[in-house]
Amino acid sequence: MSEVRFYHLQRQSLEQALPKILEKVLERGWRAVVLAGSPERVDALNQHLWTYDPASFLPHGSARDGFAPDQPVWLTAEDENPNDATVLVQVDGVSSDRLASFDLVCDLFDGNDPDAVAAARGRWRRCKDGGHALTYWQQSERGGWEKKA
């Protein structure tokens, strides 16, 4: 079974937190798939990852870019793994049916949205029932991550 980490965003937006998580993935030599809620969201995240930090480079791509096997980070709205990633990052409340095929799953949700929190609790229960190893991370006052469960 997979390790599933739930990230409760409170102090930062997804657009602020996602690049930092993906940087950590790449630092470890891993590959990632980012599963988003729609093709439009994929396009927005794709553009954001090119421009979020002028001093940084985060190699990534999507179906619009092509060359999936060559992309260390693949952005998609489809439940797929075309770059042979070991890490899945779920955003926008989406959930893959293929969690067990990844070593690590990161589920990022907006802690300031009661509907998003309720939906994340449902995904937590399904992951727990599925036998995955779960951890829950919450942003601290200083913006860092604290393991809560």
C-alpha positions, 0 to 999 in steps of 0.5 A: 500500500501507499503512504498518503500524506494529507496537506491542510493548506491554511497559511498558503495557497495551493499555488504557493505550496505546490512548487515547494512540494514538487521541488522536494520530490525532484531533490530526492530524484523522484518523479511526480504526477499532479492530478488536477480537477480540469484541463483548464486547471492543468493549463493554469498550474502549468503556466504558474510553475514556469513563472512562480519564481524567476530564480528557479526552474521546475521541469514539468509538462502536460499533454499540451507539451507532450513527451510525457516519458521525459517529464519529471513532473507531469500535470494532468486531469486524467487518472494516468501515470505516463512518466512512470512517477512514484509520487502522485500529488492530488489537488482540487479535491480529485482522487485517483483510483490508482493510489496503490501504484504510487509509493507516495501520494500527497493530497493538498486541500484548502483548509479555509474551505469547509467543503474542501475539508469535508471532502478531504475527510472522506478521502482520508476514510477511503484511504484508511479503509484501503489500508494505506499508511496515512499522515496528516500535515497542517501549516504552522503559524510560521508557514512550515508543516507540522505532522498532526497525525 
